[in-house]
Amino acid sequence: MPVGLSVRGRNALRRRARVARRGYTLVETMIAVLLVSVVVTSVFSMVLTARTGVNKSGKKGQAVFYLREVVEALKTYVTADLTAPGPNSWQLPGDTCGCWALQAGAHNATGYLPTSFTGAPTSGQLTYDVIDMACGAATCKQVTFNLTWNE
């Protein structure tokens, strides 16, 4: 500080120095922008990941619903007398086999699914295999389902 200044003059110089220091430098501003952009990017990344997970679980929930629906429909085809009249001549609607719904072999029941699940972009497909198995003196059926779709 110059030697001949009064107290008033010294305070004025200090105020001017403080005013000059109030702003931010370019480096401080760039670091702040960088930090904010990292935080915003991570938040949007988490939101996108959560949304993708919700979409996947929604399709999986639909698939489970449709599969349970087919299982329940196949339960109505369990009979000991195939000569008796049955629902749809004992054929599962939408099954390309054209045979008894529980006849041993491969079945494609994609036609049983709604078009909202079989159309683009989901392209769902349902197949099931029936295997005759020995159950003591009787014959039992083992049914294995395969339901596929695009995420």
N, CA, C and O of each residue as an XYZ file, in Angstrom:
604
protein
N       0.825     -1.173      0.000
C       0.000      0.000      0.000
C       0.874      1.242      0.000
O       1.906      1.292      0.668
N       0.453      2.231     -0.748
C       1.245      3.460     -0.739
C       1.236      4.091      0.644
O       0.273      3.947      1.398
N       2.300      4.782      0.967
C       2.504      5.301      2.308
C       1.593      6.486      2.635
O       1.168      6.507      3.791
N       1.273      7.337      1.931
C       0.573      8.549      2.326
C      -0.946      8.438      2.250
O      -1.589      9.487      2.219
N      -1.579      7.269      2.218
C      -3.035      7.151      2.086
C      -3.713      7.168      3.441
O      -3.185      6.660      4.430
N      -4.873      7.751      3.464
C      -5.641      7.769      4.694
C      -6.364      6.440      4.852
O      -6.341      5.588      3.964
N      -6.997      6.288      5.987
C      -7.762      5.065      6.276
C      -8.886      4.912      5.259
O      -9.188      3.807      4.809
N      -9.475      5.992      4.919
C     -10.548      5.986      3.935
C     -10.048      5.516      2.570
O     -10.717      4.744      1.884
N      -8.909      5.973      2.201
C      -8.323      5.577      0.931
C      -7.939      4.104      0.906
O      -8.079      3.423     -0.109
N      -7.440      3.622      2.072
C      -7.074      2.199      2.142
C      -8.324      1.321      2.008
O      -8.296      0.305      1.313
N      -9.401      1.706      2.660
C     -10.649      0.927      2.574
C     -11.185      0.915      1.142
O     -11.713     -0.097      0.682
N     -11.051      2.012      0.460
C     -11.506      2.079     -0.937
C     -10.703      1.126     -1.803
O     -11.262      0.456     -2.671
N      -9.384      1.058     -1.575
C      -8.552      0.119     -2.345
C      -8.925     -1.326     -2.052
O      -8.959     -2.161     -2.956
N      -9.203     -1.617     -0.794
C      -9.595     -2.984     -0.427
C     -10.930     -3.360     -1.096
O     -11.074     -4.470     -1.608
N     -11.900     -2.439     -1.090
C     -13.190     -2.700     -1.727
C     -13.021     -2.974     -3.215
O     -13.629     -3.897     -3.758
N     -12.200     -2.177     -3.864
C     -11.957     -2.394     -5.295
C     -11.306     -3.752     -5.544
O     -11.630     -4.424     -6.523
N     -10.413     -4.149     -4.685
C      -9.756     -5.461     -4.834
C     -10.772     -6.583     -4.661
O     -10.725     -7.574     -5.389
N     -11.706     -6.437     -3.689
C     -12.742     -7.449     -3.492
C     -13.683     -7.523     -4.683
O     -14.065     -8.614     -5.107
N     -14.057     -6.371     -5.226
C     -14.946     -6.338     -6.380
C     -14.287     -7.062     -7.554
O     -14.953     -7.789     -8.292
N     -13.005     -6.865     -7.723
C     -12.290     -7.513     -8.822
C     -12.240     -9.027     -8.634
O     -12.156     -9.759     -9.620
N     -12.290     -9.519     -7.381
C     -12.218    -10.952     -7.112
C     -13.583    -11.624     -7.087
O     -13.631    -12.844     -6.925
N     -14.673    -10.928     -7.234
C     -16.015    -11.511     -7.137
C     -16.346    -12.450     -8.286
O     -17.075    -13.414     -8.055
N     -15.881    -12.248     -9.466
C     -16.204    -13.088    -10.613
C     -15.430    -14.407    -10.611
O     -14.526    -14.615     -9.801
N     -15.808    -15.292    -11.539
C     -15.132    -16.585    -11.670
C     -14.203    -16.540    -12.867
O     -14.455    -15.832    -13.843
N     -13.151    -17.288    -12.781
C     -12.230    -17.361    -13.904
C     -12.766    -18.350    -14.927
O     -13.689    -19.111    -14.635
N     -12.206    -18.341    -16.097
C     -12.628    -19.248    -17.159
C     -12.396    -20.700    -16.758
O     -13.219    -21.563    -17.064
N     -11.309    -20.974    -16.089
C     -10.995    -22.347    -15.657
C     -12.030    -22.834    -14.645
O     -12.494    -23.970    -14.738
N     -12.399    -21.985    -13.673
C     -13.402    -22.370    -12.684
C     -14.750    -22.648    -13.359
O     -15.443    -23.605    -13.013
N     -15.102    -21.815    -14.303
C     -16.362    -22.004    -15.024
C     -16.345    -23.305    -15.823
O     -17.338    -24.031    -15.836
N     -15.244    -23.604    -16.481
C     -15.165    -24.837    -17.275
C     -15.223    -26.075    -16.387
O     -15.845    -27.070    -16.758
N     -14.587    -26.027    -15.229
C     -14.649    -27.162    -14.293
C     -16.071    -27.347    -13.783
O     -16.538    -28.480    -13.669
N     -16.768    -26.256    -13.475
C     -18.154    -26.347    -13.012
C     -19.045    -26.949    -14.094
O     -19.885    -27.798    -13.797
N     -18.873    -26.525    -15.331
C     -19.665    -27.064    -16.437
C     -19.362    -28.560    -16.621
O     -20.273    -29.350    -16.867
N     -18.117    -28.936    -16.504
C     -17.730    -30.341    -16.624
C     -18.388    -31.181    -15.536
O     -18.926    -32.249    -15.827
N     -18.355    -30.726    -14.308
C     -18.972    -31.468    -13.207
C     -20.479    -31.596    -13.393
O     -21.042    -32.669    -13.179
N     -21.124    -30.523    -13.783
C     -22.569    -30.565    -14.012
C     -22.906    -31.530    -15.141
O     -23.877    -32.280    -15.043
N     -22.118    -31.520    -16.210
C     -22.400    -32.414    -17.332
C     -22.197    -33.877    -16.946
O     -22.938    -34.738    -17.420
N     -21.222    -34.177    -16.104
C     -21.016    -35.555    -15.641
C     -22.212    -36.010    -14.806
O     -22.691    -37.131    -14.976
N     -22.689    -35.171    -13.925
C     -23.834    -35.510    -13.083
C     -25.086    -35.710    -13.936
O     -25.807    -36.691    -13.753
N     -25.350    -34.798    -14.856
C     -26.541    -34.895    -15.703
C     -26.474    -36.152    -16.572
O     -27.482    -36.839    -16.736
N     -25.306    -36.460    -17.127
C     -25.154    -37.654    -17.953
C     -25.412    -38.913    -17.144
O     -26.075    -39.830    -17.630
N     -24.906    -38.978    -15.929
C     -25.130    -40.172    -15.111
C     -26.600    -40.329    -14.728
O     -27.109    -41.449    -14.687
N     -27.279    -39.239    -14.452
C     -28.706    -39.311    -14.111
C     -29.506    -39.806    -15.315
O     -30.355    -40.685    -15.171
N     -29.244    -39.251    -16.502
C     -29.970    -39.707    -17.690
C     -29.651    -41.153    -18.015
O     -30.522    -41.875    -18.499
N     -28.438    -41.593    -17.765
C     -28.068    -42.983    -17.993
C     -28.865    -43.910    -17.078
O     -29.335    -44.961    -17.512
N     -29.015    -43.521    -15.820
C     -29.798    -44.330    -14.889
C     -31.266    -44.376    -15.315
O     -31.901    -45.427    -15.229
N     -31.797    -43.270    -15.762
C     -33.195    -43.227    -16.203
C     -33.396    -44.136    -17.416
O     -34.378    -44.875    -17.484
N     -32.479    -44.083    -18.358
C     -32.576    -44.921    -19.545
C     -32.481    -46.397    -19.191
O     -33.230    -47.209    -19.735
N     -31.584    -46.756    -18.298
C     -31.445    -48.141    -17.863
C     -32.717    -48.616    -17.173
O     -33.178    -49.730    -17.424
N     -33.281    -47.798    -16.319
C     -34.514    -48.165    -15.627
C     -35.664    -48.344    -16.608
O     -36.465    -49.269    -16.468
N     -35.749    -47.470    -17.591
C     -36.818    -47.566    -18.581
C     -36.690    -48.840    -19.412
O     -37.690    -49.499    -19.697
N     -35.476    -49.185    -19.798
C     -35.245    -50.417    -20.546
C     -35.651    -51.625    -19.713
O     -36.269    -52.558    -20.226
N     -35.306    -51.610    -18.433
C     -35.687    -52.713    -17.546
C     -37.189    -52.854    -17.409
O     -37.714    -53.967    -17.373
N     -37.877    -51.736    -17.333
C     -39.343    -51.775    -17.239
C     -39.938    -52.368    -18.509
O     -40.858    -53.183    -18.435
N     -39.428    -51.971    -19.672
C     -39.932    -52.519    -20.934
C     -39.713    -54.021    -21.012
O     -40.601    -54.763    -21.431
N     -38.536    -54.468    -20.610
C     -38.245    -55.910    -20.651
C     -39.142    -56.679    -19.699
O     -39.671    -57.731    -20.059
N     -39.317    -56.172    -18.497
C     -40.160    -56.881    -17.539
C     -41.616    -56.867    -17.987
O     -42.363    -57.799    -17.690
N     -42.031    -55.811    -18.705
C     -43.389    -55.774    -19.226
C     -43.636    -56.864    -20.255
O     -44.679    -57.517    -20.230
N     -42.683    -57.068    -21.162
C     -42.810    -58.135    -22.164
C     -42.786    -59.504    -21.499
O     -43.515    -60.411    -21.899
N     -41.946    -59.645    -20.485
C     -41.862    -60.922    -19.781
C     -43.182    -61.210    -19.065
O     -43.649    -62.348    -19.050
N     -43.772    -60.190    -18.480
C     -45.069    -60.356    -17.826
C     -46.152    -60.762    -18.807
O     -46.981    -61.621    -18.508
N     -46.144    -60.134    -19.997
C     -47.104    -60.520    -21.034
C     -46.893    -61.973    -21.436
O     -47.856    -62.729    -21.571
N     -45.638    -62.364    -21.626
C     -45.333    -63.728    -22.046
C     -45.824    -64.748    -21.019
O     -46.397    -65.775    -21.382
N     -45.600    -64.464    -19.752
C     -46.058    -65.372    -18.699
C     -47.576    -65.457    -18.707
O     -48.135    -66.540    -18.537
N     -48.244    -64.335    -18.902
C     -49.709    -64.334    -18.954
C     -50.221    -65.214    -20.098
O     -51.111    -66.041    -19.898
N     -49.656    -65.032    -21.299
C     -50.109    -65.814    -22.453
C     -49.793    -67.295    -22.288
O     -50.582    -68.150    -22.692
N     -48.651    -67.598    -21.702
C     -48.289    -68.999    -21.493
C     -49.243    -69.657    -20.498
O     -49.665    -70.794    -20.707
N     -49.582    -68.965    -19.438
C     -50.552    -69.517    -18.476
C     -51.910    -69.726    -19.139
O     -52.614    -70.693    -18.847
N     -52.262    -68.819    -20.021
C     -53.526    -68.944    -20.740
C     -53.550    -70.224    -21.587
O     -54.558    -70.928    -21.620
N     -52.449    -70.519    -22.265
C     -52.362    -71.738    -23.081
C     -52.392    -72.981    -22.194
O     -53.047    -73.967    -22.531
N     -51.689    -72.939    -21.068
C     -51.690    -74.082    -20.144
C     -53.108    -74.361    -19.667
O     -53.545    -75.511    -19.637
N     -53.820    -73.311    -19.297
C     -55.206    -73.497    -18.848
C     -56.080    -74.043    -19.974
O     -56.947    -74.883    -19.735
N     -55.859    -73.571    -21.196
C     -56.641    -74.074    -22.331
C     -56.347    -75.549    -22.574
O     -57.262    -76.320    -22.866
N     -55.083    -75.952    -22.456
C     -54.732    -77.359    -22.680
C     -55.321    -78.277    -21.618
O     -55.560    -79.455    -21.885
N     -55.555    -77.759    -20.429
C     -56.166    -78.581    -19.380
C     -57.560    -79.051    -19.778
O     -58.004    -80.108    -19.329
N     -58.255    -78.285    -20.613
C     -59.601    -78.691    -21.038
C     -59.552    -79.835    -22.048
O     -60.581    -80.449    -22.330
N     -58.368    -80.133    -22.600
C     -58.232    -81.181    -23.603
C     -57.819    -82.522    -23.004
O     -57.618    -83.489    -23.740
N     -57.691    -82.594    -21.704
C     -57.331    -83.851    -21.053
C     -58.599    -84.701    -20.973
O     -59.566    -84.330    -20.309
N     -58.582    -85.838    -21.654
C     -59.732    -86.734    -21.651
C     -59.263    -88.161    -21.915
O     -58.179    -88.383    -22.455
N     -60.074    -89.098    -21.537
C     -59.745    -90.500    -21.803
C     -60.478    -90.998    -23.041
O     -60.166    -92.076    -23.545
N     -61.443    -90.234    -23.538
C     -62.254    -90.678    -24.673
C     -62.162    -89.670    -25.809
O     -62.864    -88.659    -25.812
N     -61.284    -89.955    -26.780
C     -61.126    -89.048    -27.915
C     -62.255    -89.179    -28.932
O     -62.384    -88.349    -29.831
N     -63.077    -90.226    -28.790
C     -64.188    -90.383    -29.727
C     -65.356    -89.479    -29.343
O     -66.225    -89.205    -30.171
N     -65.382    -89.022    -28.118
C     -66.456    -88.130    -27.682
C     -66.215    -86.739    -28.277
O     -65.068    -86.331    -28.454
N     -67.285    -86.020    -28.581
C     -67.098    -84.681    -29.134
C     -66.457    -83.764    -28.102
O     -66.855    -83.736    -26.938
N     -65.475    -83.027    -28.547
C     -64.769    -82.129    -27.633
C     -64.676    -80.735    -28.231
O     -65.103    -80.507    -29.363
N     -64.129    -79.823    -27.481
C     -63.997    -78.455    -27.979
C     -63.062    -78.389    -29.187
O     -61.937    -78.884    -29.123
N     -63.517    -77.782    -30.285
C     -62.722    -77.624    -31.508
C     -62.176    -78.952    -32.027
O     -61.059    -79.011    -32.540
N     -62.961    -80.010    -31.893
C     -62.523    -81.360    -32.294
C     -61.216    -81.731    -31.595
O     -60.372    -82.409    -32.180
N     -61.052    -81.302    -30.380
C     -59.885    -81.586    -29.542
C     -58.604    -80.934    -30.074
O     -57.500    -81.339    -29.709
N     -58.755    -79.931    -30.932
C     -57.587    -79.223    -31.454
C     -57.493    -77.847    -30.796
O     -58.496    -77.153    -30.633
N     -56.271    -77.467    -30.422
C     -56.049    -76.147    -29.839
C     -56.125    -75.107    -30.958
O     -55.414    -75.243    -31.955
N     -56.958    -74.080    -30.829
C     -57.020    -73.058    -31.880
C     -55.643    -72.424    -32.094
O     -54.953    -72.063    -31.141
N     -55.267    -72.301    -33.350
C     -53.981    -71.705    -33.678
C     -52.845    -72.713    -33.779
O     -51.737    -72.346    -34.168
N     -53.097    -73.995    -33.432
C     -52.046    -75.014    -33.521
C     -51.961    -75.481    -34.966
O     -52.953    -75.941    -35.532
N     -50.774    -75.365    -35.568
C     -50.607    -75.734    -36.970
C     -50.549    -77.242    -37.177
O     -50.545    -77.710    -38.316
N     -50.504    -77.998    -36.105
C     -50.434    -79.460    -36.198
C     -51.703    -80.030    -36.833
O     -51.634    -80.976    -37.618
N     -52.851    -79.463    -36.498
C     -54.114    -79.984    -37.012
C     -54.487    -81.306    -36.363
O     -55.272    -82.069    -36.927
N     -53.942    -81.589    -35.194
C     -54.186    -82.854    -34.502
C     -54.686    -82.573    -33.083
O     -54.853    -81.422    -32.680
N     -54.918    -83.647    -32.344
C     -55.347    -83.514    -30.963
C     -54.335    -82.657    -30.221
O     -53.129    -82.827    -30.403
N     -54.803    -81.748    -29.396
C     -53.941    -80.780    -28.726
C     -52.864    -81.435    -27.874
O     -51.797    -80.853    -27.675
N     -53.129    -82.647    -27.363
C     -52.149    -83.324    -26.516
C     -51.583    -84.578    -27.178
O     -51.113    -85.487    -26.493
N     -51.628    -84.626    -28.495
C     -51.023    -85.756    -29.205
C     -49.502    -85.622    -29.114
O     -48.965    -84.518    -29.191
N     -48.820    -86.745    -28.950
C     -47.364    -86.719    -28.825
C     -46.749    -86.096    -30.076
O     -47.155    -86.392    -31.200
N     -45.762    -85.230    -29.858
C     -45.083    -84.583    -30.968
C     -44.941    -83.091    -30.749
O     -45.274    -82.563    -29.688
N     -44.441    -82.425    -31.773
C     -44.216    -80.978    -31.702
C     -45.459    -80.235    -32.178
O     -46.110    -80.642    -33.140
N     -45.771    -79.162    -31.503
C     -46.927    -78.334    -31.833
C     -46.468    -76.876    -31.926
O     -45.650    -76.419    -31.127
N     -47.001    -76.164    -32.899
C     -46.737    -74.734    -33.031
C     -48.054    -74.011    -32.778
O     -48.961    -74.045    -33.609
N     -48.149    -73.362    -31.630
C     -49.383    -72.695    -31.226
C     -49.246    -71.175    -31.267
O     -49.904    -70.468    -30.504
N     -48.400    -70.680    -32.149
C     -48.212    -69.229    -32.256
C     -49.528    -68.545    -32.620
O     -49.780    -67.416    -32.199
N     -50.360    -69.221    -33.396
C     -51.646    -68.655    -33.783
C     -52.580    -68.436    -32.616
O     -53.552    -67.693    -32.745
N     -52.317    -69.061    -31.478
C     -53.143    -68.891    -30.287
C     -52.841    -67.550    -29.602
O     -53.679    -67.013    -28.877
N     -51.647    -67.021    -29.839
C     -51.248    -65.758    -29.219
C     -51.920    -64.583    -29.927
O     -52.221    -64.678    -31.117
N     -52.161    -63.482    -29.223
C     -52.750    -62.313    -29.879
C     -51.759    -61.666    -30.848
O     -50.546    -61.775    -30.673
N     -52.281    -61.004    -31.856
C     -51.422    -60.389    -32.868
C     -50.564    -59.266    -32.280
O     -49.524    -58.924    -32.843
N     -50.993    -58.692    -31.156
C     -50.169    -57.654    -30.527
C     -48.858    -58.227    -30.000
O     -47.885    -57.495    -29.822
N     -48.832    -59.544    -29.749
C     -47.616    -60.187    -29.253
C     -46.845    -60.890    -30.367
O     -45.633    -61.076    -30.257
N     -47.526    -61.278    -31.426
C     -46.844    -61.994    -32.512
C     -46.361    -61.067    -33.611
O     -45.488    -61.442    -34.393
N     -46.910    -59.866    -33.684
C     -46.509    -58.921    -34.726
C     -45.218    -58.203    -34.373
O     -44.659    -58.379    -33.290
N     -44.757    -57.384    -35.321
C     -43.533    -56.607    -35.109
C     -43.780    -55.578    -34.009
O     -44.907    -55.093    -33.918
N     -42.851    -55.223    -33.201
C     -41.462    -55.680    -33.157
C     -41.248    -56.889    -32.244
O     -40.134    -57.403    -32.151
N     -42.319    -57.349    -31.563
C     -42.159    -58.431    -30.584
C     -41.902    -59.782    -31.251
O     -41.014    -60.521    -30.826
N     -42.667    -60.110    -32.286
C     -42.518    -61.367    -33.042
C     -42.520    -62.587    -32.130
O     -41.641    -63.444    -32.232
N     -43.504    -62.668    -31.239
C     -43.593    -63.796    -30.316
C     -43.965    -65.096    -31.018
O     -44.747    -65.099    -31.969
N     -43.397    -66.200    -30.539
C     -43.688    -67.528    -31.074
C     -43.859    -68.496    -29.912
O     -43.108    -68.451    -28.937
N     -44.857    -69.374    -30.027
C     -45.124    -70.363    -28.989
C     -45.126    -71.752    -29.599
O     -45.899    -72.039    -30.513
N     -44.265    -72.603    -29.094
C     -44.256    -74.015    -29.482
C     -44.321    -74.838    -28.207
O     -43.911    -74.391    -27.136
N     -44.843    -76.047    -28.345
C     -44.813    -76.967    -27.210
C     -44.666    -78.382    -27.733
O     -45.131    -78.723    -28.821
N     -44.006    -79.194    -26.926
C     -43.768    -80.603    -27.258
C     -44.490    -81.463    -26.243
O     -44.473    -81.189    -25.043
N     -45.128    -82.513    -26.749
C     -45.832    -83.456    -25.887
C     -45.119    -84.803    -25.993
O     -44.868    -85.309    -27.087
N     -44.801    -85.366    -24.835
C     -44.128    -86.666    -24.781
C     -44.989    -87.601    -23.955
O     -45.426    -87.240    -22.863
N     -45.243    -88.828    -24.477
C     -45.953    -89.851    -23.722
C     -44.977    -90.503    -22.755
O     -43.876    -90.902    -23.135
N     -45.399    -90.605    -21.498
C     -44.554    -91.209    -20.471
C     -45.355    -92.260    -19.718
O     -46.570    -92.143    -19.556
N     -44.659    -93.278    -19.265
C     -45.318    -94.324    -18.478
C     -45.550    -93.825    -17.059
O     -44.646    -93.302    -16.408
N     -46.787    -93.999    -16.597
C     -47.161    -93.640    -15.224
C     -47.815    -94.861    -14.593
O     -49.036    -94.922    -14.454
N     -47.005    -95.814    -14.221
C     -47.562    -97.062    -13.704
C     -48.226    -97.803    -14.850
O     -47.575    -98.098    -15.853
N     -49.520    -98.111    -14.721
C     -50.246    -98.820    -15.774
C     -50.785    -97.864    -16.838
O     -51.191    -98.299    -17.915
N     -50.791    -96.585    -16.545
C     -51.363    -95.599    -17.465
C     -50.258    -94.894    -18.248
O     -49.068    -95.080    -17.993
N     -50.688    -94.085    -19.200
C     -49.758    -93.249    -19.952
C     -50.023    -91.797    -19.583
O     -51.161    -91.330    -19.623
N     -48.960    -91.095    -19.224
C     -49.075    -89.680    -18.870
C     -48.461    -88.834    -19.981
O     -47.709    -89.332    -20.818
N     -48.786    -87.581    -19.971
C     -48.271    -86.639    -20.965
C     -47.345    -85.640    -20.267
O     -47.691    -85.070    -19.232
N     -46.167    -85.443    -20.854
C     -45.272    -84.384    -20.391
C     -45.272    -83.311    -21.464
O     -44.975    -83.584    -22.627
N     -45.603    -82.098    -21.072
C     -45.691    -80.986    -22.023
C     -44.599    -79.970    -21.679
O     -44.488    -79.513    -20.542
N     -43.800    -79.633    -22.686
C     -42.723    -78.644    -22.518
C     -43.020    -77.465    -23.448
O     -43.204    -77.631    -24.653
N     -43.059    -76.277    -22.856
C     -43.392    -75.070    -23.617
C     -42.142    -74.280    -23.952
O     -41.171    -74.279    -23.195
N     -42.174    -73.605    -25.101
C     -41.102    -72.702    -25.499
C     -41.739    -71.451    -26.088
O     -42.316    -71.483    -27.175
N     -41.625    -70.349    -25.353
C     -42.208    -69.079    -25.791
C     -41.052    -68.101    -26.003
O     -40.309    -67.797    -25.070
N     -40.908    -67.617    -27.217
C     -39.814    -66.683    -27.536
C     -40.397    -65.384    -28.067
O     -41.493    -65.363    -28.627
N     -39.643    -64.292    -27.881
C     -40.036    -62.982    -28.390
C     -38.807    -62.099    -28.465
O     -37.780    -62.389    -27.851
N     -38.920    -61.029    -29.215
C     -37.836    -60.045    -29.328
C     -38.051    -58.970    -28.273
O     -39.181    -58.559    -28.006
N     -36.957    -58.524    -27.683
C     -37.039    -57.476    -26.648
C     -37.327    -56.141    -27.278
O     -37.434    -55.136    -26.575
